[in-house]
């Protein structure tokens, strides 16, 4: 039986995959009796029951070279530069030789090109548009109070790093990944990825597939 792992899964947790998320509210949700209610109160939703707590930076509870496929969508941009590199290294470690790793992230080049175009057409709002579209900031004034402070402290919604194809390929190569190629929605030769991929997540993003040799 294949071992397929998705990390940073959020609410997308197909039963054919082992699904991990590192949200602290997931840990809270697992507490008996009050867990679900409290987690829903803080985050506004609860995770599917089959989602496991796991942080790719600290290392997932998977043996080295044990995974046939690994997938992450709009996860790595929430990490610092060093965390990003550790996440790629840890992904490589648990992937079987010949296994496939697919990742999807916002496309920095597309965002910069849009910013450059906006400088010509709407220069007064080009910067604010870029800040919002890049996920660097949220709209509106942040709420004060204990509950809002807790939400901010355990959340990880803003982007910490942004990448383009060339720089991401370079980081993957340094980890040892090979056969790196640009990917499109549901274009993998491994049909298992169909269960975790969403076409909307590929829009305006970079997507790559690579293997461990």
C-alpha positions in Angstrom: 0.0 0.0 0.0 1.3 3.5 -0.9 2.2 6.1 1.7 1.2 9.5 0.5 1.7 12.5 2.8 0.3 16.0 2.6 1.4 18.7 5.0 -0.2 22.1 5.8 -3.4 20.4 4.6 -5.9 22.8 6.3 -9.4 21.4 5.6 -8.4 19.4 2.6 -7.9 15.9 4.0 -8.7 13.0 1.6 -8.8 9.6 3.2 -6.3 8.2 0.8 -3.6 10.5 2.1 -1.9 11.0 5.5 -2.7 14.6 6.2 -0.8 16.9 8.6 -1.2 20.4 9.8 0.8 22.5 12.3 -2.0 24.8 13.5 -1.9 25.0 17.3 -5.7 25.0 17.2 -5.5 21.5 15.8 -3.8 20.4 19.0 -6.4 22.2 21.0 -9.2 20.5 19.0 -7.8 17.1 20.0 -8.5 17.8 23.6 -11.4 15.8 25.0 -14.8 17.4 25.7 -13.9 21.1 25.2 -11.4 20.8 22.4 -13.7 21.2 19.3 -15.8 24.0 20.8 -12.7 26.0 21.9 -10.9 25.5 18.6 -13.9 26.5 16.6 -14.4 29.6 18.8 -10.8 30.7 18.2 -10.4 29.8 14.5 -13.9 29.7 13.2 -13.8 26.1 12.0 -12.6 22.6 13.0 -10.3 20.3 11.2 -11.5 17.0 9.7 -11.0 14.2 12.2 -8.3 12.5 10.1 -6.0 15.5 10.2 -2.9 14.8 12.3 -0.7 17.4 14.0 2.7 17.7 12.3 5.2 20.4 11.6 7.4 19.9 8.5 10.1 22.2 10.0 10.4 20.2 13.2 10.0 17.0 11.2 6.9 14.9 10.5 6.5 11.6 12.4 7.4 9.6 9.3 10.4 7.4 8.8 13.1 8.4 6.4 12.5 7.2 2.8 8.9 6.0 3.7 6.7 8.2 1.5 5.7 7.5 -2.1 4.4 11.0 -2.7 4.4 14.3 -0.8 2.3 17.3 -1.5 2.0 20.8 -0.1 0.0 23.7 -1.4 0.4 27.3 -0.3 2.3 26.3 2.8 6.0 27.1 2.3 5.5 30.8 1.8 4.4 31.1 5.4 7.9 30.1 6.5 11.1 32.1 7.1 14.0 31.6 4.7 15.7 29.1 6.9 12.5 27.3 7.8 11.7 27.0 4.1 15.1 25.3 3.5 14.6 23.0 6.5 11.2 22.1 5.2 12.6 21.1 1.8 15.3 19.1 3.5 12.8 17.2 5.7 10.6 16.6 2.7 13.5 15.0 0.9 14.4 12.8 3.9 11.1 11.1 4.1 10.5 10.7 0.4 11.4 7.3 -1.1 13.9 7.1 -3.9 11.8 7.6 -7.1 9.0 9.2 -5.1 7.4 12.5 -6.2 7.2 15.8 -4.4 4.8 18.5 -5.7 4.5 22.0 -4.3 2.5 25.0 -5.1 3.2 28.6 -3.9 2.4 32.2 -4.9 4.4 33.4 -7.9 6.7 36.3 -6.9 7.5 37.1 -10.6 3.8 37.5 -11.4 3.3 39.7 -8.4 6.2 41.9 -9.3 5.1 42.2 -12.9 1.6 43.3 -11.7 3.2 45.8 -9.4 5.3 47.2 -12.3 2.3 47.5 -14.5 0.3 49.2 -11.7 3.1 51.8 -11.3 2.4 52.9 -14.8 -1.4 52.9 -14.6 -2.3 53.5 -10.9 1.0 54.6 -9.2 -0.7 56.0 -6.1 -2.1 52.6 -5.1 0.5 50.3 -6.7 2.3 49.6 -3.4 -0.8 49.0 -1.4 -2.1 46.6 -4.0 1.2 44.7 -4.0 1.2 44.5 -0.2 -2.3 43.0 -0.2 -2.0 40.7 -3.2 1.4 39.3 -1.9 -0.2 38.3 1.4 2.2 40.6 3.4 -0.6 42.4 5.1 -4.3 42.2 5.9 -7.0 44.7 5.2 -8.5 46.6 8.1 -7.6 47.4 11.7 -6.7 44.3 13.8 -9.1 43.7 16.6 -7.9 44.2 20.2 -8.6 42.0 23.1 -7.5 38.6 24.5 -9.3 36.5 22.0 -7.9 38.4 19.0 -4.4 38.3 20.5 -4.7 34.6 20.8 -5.8 34.3 17.2 -2.9 36.3 16.0 -0.4 34.5 18.1 -1.4 31.0 16.9 -2.2 32.0 13.4 0.2 31.9 10.4 -1.8 33.6 7.7 0.7 36.2 6.5 3.4 35.4 4.0 7.0 35.3 5.3 8.8 34.6 2.0 8.0 34.7 -1.7 9.5 32.7 -4.5 9.8 32.4 -8.3 10.5 29.4 -10.4 14.3 29.8 -10.7 15.0 30.4 -7.1 12.8 27.5 -5.9 14.4 25.1 -8.4 17.8 26.2 -7.1 16.7 25.4 -3.5 15.3 22.0 -4.5 18.5 21.1 -6.4 20.6 22.0 -3.3 18.5 19.5 -1.3 19.2 16.8 -3.8 15.9 16.7 -5.7 16.1 15.8 -9.4 13.8 15.7 -12.5 12.5 19.1 -11.4 9.8 20.4 -13.8 7.1 23.0 -13.9 3.8 21.4 -13.1 0.2 22.1 -14.0 -3.0 21.1 -12.3 -3.5 17.3 -12.3 -0.6 16.7 -14.8 1.3 14.2 -12.6 2.0 10.7 -13.8 1.0 9.6 -10.3 -2.8 9.7 -10.2 -2.8 9.8 -6.4 -2.2 13.6 -6.5 -5.7 14.1 -8.0 -7.2 13.6 -4.6 -5.3 16.5 -3.0 -5.0 19.1 -5.8 -7.4 22.0 -6.3 -7.3 23.9 -9.6 -7.9 27.2 -7.9 -4.7 26.8 -5.9 -2.7 26.6 -9.1 -4.0 29.9 -10.5 -1.4 32.6 -10.4 1.0 30.3 -8.6 4.2 28.5 -9.3 3.9 24.7 -9.2 6.8 22.2 -9.4 7.2 18.5 -9.3 10.5 16.7 -8.5 11.8 13.4 -7.4 14.3 11.9 -5.1 16.8 9.9 -7.1 
